[in-house]
Amino acid sequence: MEFLNATTKEQALGWLAEQGDATCVVAGGTDVMMQYARGELAPATFLHIGALEPLATMRNGTASRFGTLVTHRLLATDPRVRRRHPALAEAAATVGGWQTQSVGTLGGNLCNASPAADTAAPLLVADGVVDLTSTQGTRRVPIRDFFLGRRKVDRRPDELLTAIEAVPVAPAVGEVYLKVGRRGAMVVAVAGLALRLTFEGPDRVSDARLALCSLAPTPLRAPEAERILAQGGATTEAVMQAAEAVQRAICPIDDARATAAYRRLVLCGLLERAVACCRSRAERGECEPRESPT
C-alpha cells in the first residue's frame, strides 16, 4: 500500500486524476483507518489531505460555507455555527469523544456514508449542497442526492469533496438535532432526528424540514411528515400524524445497537421533543443551544 501526503489541493486532484480508482482519501482517519484495520478497505493508495489548510475554513454569508476539513469540534463550539446552524452544532458534539471530534472532519463524515452519520440530517434540513472538485472543474450536488446507499455516495473517483454549503436559520425559526443511543455520549445513533420549523405563532408553522438518520440505508428527509407539520402546525394531533408518516418513510433494521422495533418505538417521543424544542427556541428568539457542548 502507498501513502501519499498532499500539500496542495492541485496536487491532490492530480493524484486523483491519475489513480483515483485505486485511491482512498483520508483526512482525520477516524472511520477510514478503523475500516482498514477490520479488513473492510484495502486500497492500493491512501491519499492524505489533512494538510490542506484552505479546506479547513468556514465562511458566513447568505449561505454558510464549510471546508471539507472543518472538524466536528469546531462545528460544536464555534459561536457562529451554534447561532446559524444549531442542529449541526448539536450533531457534531455527539460524534465520539473530544479526541475524535478534534480530528474527525465534516467531509469525512459525509463521504463515509454511514446511515447513522450525525451531521447528515442537520445538513438535509438546511438544504445542504456539496462541492465535488476535479481537475475538470467543480460539480455541485444537493445533499439529498449525494447519499446513494450504505457507504456509497455520488463522488467520482477523480473528485474531492472540497466544501459544503448550507442555509442558516432565520428569525422565527427553531432547529434541533436529537438522537437516541445506548449510552449518553460517544455513541453511534440508534435513531437520529433533525427538525427545522418556521413559526407564525405558538402552534402555526409555515415551513417544516425533517430529516432522519440510522433508520434507512441512507440519511433521508421525510416529506410527508413535513407537509403534515406545515399544514397542521405544532399541535399534538399534527405531531402524532407526522410521527405516523415518519413510520411509513423509514425501513430500520435489527443490528447490534437496537432492533428495528425499538427504533420505531422511540421515534414518536423523539419527534415530540424536537417540536417542543423548536417552538421554545423560536419563541425565545435564540436558536442556539443554551448549554455549550463539552
C-alpha positions in Angstrom: 0.0 0.0 0.0 1.2 3.5 -0.9 0.6 6.5 1.3 0.6 9.9 -0.4 0.5 13.2 1.6 -0.9 16.1 -0.5 0.5 19.5 0.3 -1.8 21.4 -2.1 -5.3 20.9 -3.5 -3.9 20.8 -7.0 -1.5 18.1 -6.1 -4.3 16.0 -4.5 -6.5 16.5 -7.6 -3.7 15.5 -9.9 -3.2 12.2 -8.0 -6.9 11.5 -8.1 -7.0 12.1 -11.8 -4.2 9.6 -12.3 -5.2 6.8 -9.9 -8.5 7.7 -8.3 -10.0 4.3 -8.8 -7.4 2.7 -6.5 -7.2 5.6 -4.0 -8.9 6.2 -0.7 -8.9 9.8 0.5 -8.2 10.2 4.2 -8.2 13.2 6.5 -8.8 12.6 10.2 -9.0 8.9 9.6 -11.4 8.2 12.5 -13.6 6.0 10.3 -11.3 5.0 7.4 -8.5 3.6 9.5 -10.9 1.5 11.6 -12.4 0.1 8.4 -8.9 -0.7 7.1 -7.9 -2.4 10.4 -11.0 -4.6 10.1 -10.2 -5.5 6.6 -13.2 -3.7 5.1 -11.0 -1.5 3.0 -7.9 -2.4 1.0 -7.0 0.4 -1.3 -3.7 0.5 -3.3 -3.2 4.1 -2.1 -4.2 6.3 0.8 -4.3 10.0 -0.2 -3.9 12.1 2.9 -5.4 15.7 2.6 -5.2 16.8 6.2 -2.5 19.3 5.5 -4.7 21.3 3.0 -5.4 24.3 5.3 -7.6 26.2 2.9 -10.1 23.4 3.1 -10.4 23.8 6.9 -12.0 27.2 6.8 -15.6 28.5 7.2 -17.3 31.4 5.6 -20.6 33.1 6.5 -22.9 34.8 4.1 -26.4 34.2 2.7 -25.3 30.6 2.9 -22.7 29.2 5.3 -19.8 27.5 3.6 -17.7 24.9 5.4 -14.5 23.5 4.1 -14.4 19.7 3.9 -11.7 19.6 6.7 -13.7 21.6 9.2 -13.6 19.4 12.4 -16.6 18.3 14.5 -15.0 20.1 17.5 -15.1 23.4 15.6 -18.6 22.9 14.5 -19.7 22.1 18.0 -18.1 25.0 19.7 -17.9 27.9 17.2 -20.5 30.6 18.3 -21.3 31.4 14.6 -22.2 27.8 13.9 -24.2 27.4 17.1 -26.2 30.5 16.2 -26.7 29.8 12.4 -26.8 26.0 12.5 -27.8 24.8 16.0 -28.7 21.3 14.8 -25.3 20.9 13.1 -23.5 22.0 16.2 -25.5 19.6 18.3 -24.9 16.7 15.9 -21.1 17.4 15.8 -21.0 17.4 19.6 -22.3 13.8 19.6 -19.7 12.4 17.2 -17.5 10.3 19.5 -15.4 11.9 22.3 -13.4 15.2 22.1 -10.4 13.3 20.7 -12.5 12.1 17.7 -14.1 15.4 17.3 -10.8 17.2 17.2 -9.5 15.3 14.2 -12.7 14.0 12.5 -14.0 16.2 9.7 -17.3 17.2 8.2 -16.4 16.0 4.7 -15.2 12.7 6.1 -18.4 12.1 8.0 -20.4 12.7 4.8 -18.2 10.7 2.4 -18.1 7.7 4.9 -21.8 7.5 4.1 -22.9 5.7 7.2 -26.7 5.5 7.6 -26.1 6.8 11.1 -24.0 9.9 10.1 -24.9 12.5 12.6 -24.1 15.6 10.5 -26.1 14.4 7.5 -29.6 15.1 9.0 -28.9 18.7 10.0 -27.4 19.4 6.6 -30.5 17.8 4.9 -32.9 20.2 6.7 -30.5 23.1 5.8 -30.7 22.3 2.1 -27.0 21.4 2.0 -25.0 21.2 -1.2 -21.6 19.7 -1.6 -18.8 20.8 -4.0 -17.1 18.0 -5.7 -13.9 19.2 -7.4 -11.7 17.5 -10.0 -9.1 18.7 -12.5 -12.0 19.4 -14.9 -13.8 21.7 -12.5 -16.4 21.7 -9.7 -19.7 19.8 -9.6 -22.4 20.8 -7.1 -24.7 18.1 -5.7 -27.5 18.6 -3.2 -27.0 16.6 0.0 -30.4 14.9 -0.7 -28.9 13.3 -3.9 -25.4 12.7 -2.5 -26.2 9.6 -0.5 -26.7 6.6 -2.8 -26.6 3.7 -0.3 -24.7 2.4 2.7 -21.0 3.5 2.3 -21.9 4.8 -1.2 -22.0 8.5 -2.3 -22.2 10.3 -5.6 -18.5 11.1 -5.7 -16.5 10.1 -8.8 -13.0 8.5 -8.4 -11.2 11.7 -9.6 -13.3 14.1 -7.4 -12.5 15.5 -4.0 -15.3 16.9 -1.8 -14.0 20.4 -1.1 -16.8 22.3 0.5 -20.4 22.1 1.9 -22.9 24.9 1.8 -26.0 25.2 3.9 -28.8 27.7 4.5 -28.7 29.1 8.1 -31.7 29.5 10.3 -33.7 32.8 10.1 -35.8 34.7 12.6 -38.9 32.8 14.0 -37.2 29.5 13.2 -36.4 26.8 15.7 -34.0 24.0 14.9 -32.7 21.0 16.8 -30.9 17.6 16.4 -31.8 14.8 18.8 -30.5 11.2 18.9 -31.1 8.1 20.9 -28.1 5.9 21.7 -27.2 3.1 24.1 -25.5 5.5 26.4 -25.2 9.2 26.9 -22.0 10.0 25.0 -19.6 8.7 22.4 -22.2 6.5 20.7 -23.5 5.7 17.3 -27.1 6.8 16.8 -29.8 4.2 17.3 -32.1 6.8 15.8 -31.4 10.5 14.9 -33.7 13.3 14.0 -33.1 16.9 12.8 -36.0 19.3 12.7 -36.3 22.9 11.4 -39.6 24.7 11.9 -40.6 28.2 10.8 -43.3 29.6 13.1 -46.0 32.2 12.5 -47.4 31.8 16.1 -47.2 29.4 19.0 -48.6 26.5 17.0 -48.7 27.8 13.4 -46.0 26.5 11.2 -45.3 27.9 7.7 -42.4 25.6 6.8 -41.1 22.3 8.2 -37.9 20.4 7.4 -37.4 16.9 9.0 -34.5 14.5 8.4 -33.6 11.2 9.9 -30.6 9.0 10.3 -29.9 5.4 11.3 -33.4 4.5 10.2 -32.8 3.6 6.5 -29.9 2.7 4.2 -29.2 6.4 3.9 -30.0 9.6 5.8 -33.2 10.9 4.4 -35.9 13.6 4.5 -39.5 12.9 5.4 -41.6 15.0 3.0 -45.0 13.6 4.0 -44.4 14.4 7.7 -43.1 17.8 6.7 -46.3 18.6 4.8 -48.4 17.5 7.8 -46.5 19.8 10.2 -46.6 22.7 7.8 -50.4 22.3 7.4 -51.3 21.3 10.9 -48.8 23.2 12.8 -47.1 22.1 16.1 -50.4 20.8 17.6 -50.5 17.4 19.3 -52.7 16.0 16.6 -50.4 17.1 13.8 -47.3 15.8 15.6 -48.9 12.4 16.0 -49.9 12.3 12.3 -46.4 13.4 11.4 -45.0 10.6 13.5 -47.2 8.1 11.7 -45.9 9.5 8.4 -42.3 9.0 9.5 -43.1 5.4 10.3 -44.1 4.9 6.7 -40.9 6.6 5.4 -38.4 4.6 7.3 -37.1 1.0 6.9 -35.0 0.3 10.0 -33.0 -2.9 10.6 -32.0 -5.1 13.6 -28.4 -4.7 14.5 -26.0 -4.8 17.4 -27.3 -1.5 18.7 -31.0 -2.0 18.6 -33.9 -3.8 16.9 -36.0 -2.3 14.2 -39.0 -2.4 16.5 -37.2 -0.4 19.2 -36.1 2.2 16.6 -39.7 2.6 15.5 -40.9 2.8 19.1 -38.7 5.7 20.1 -39.5 7.9 17.1 -42.8 9.4 18.3 -41.3 10.6 21.6 -38.2 11.9 19.7 -40.4 14.0 17.3 -42.5 15.3 20.2 -39.3 16.5 22.0 -38.0 18.0 18.8 -41.1 20.0 18.1 -41.3 21.3 21.6 -37.6 22.4 21.5 -38.1 24.2 18.1 -41.1 26.0 19.5 -39.2 27.1 22.6 -36.2 28.3 20.6 -38.3 30.2 18.1 -40.3 31.9 20.9 -37.1 32.9 22.7 -35.5 34.1 19.5 -32.5 32.1 20.5 -31.8 29.3 18.0 -28.6 28.1 19.6 -28.5 25.6 22.4 -28.3 27.1 25.9 -25.6 24.8 27.1 -22.3 24.7 25.3 -21.3 21.2 24.1 -18.5 19.6 26.1 
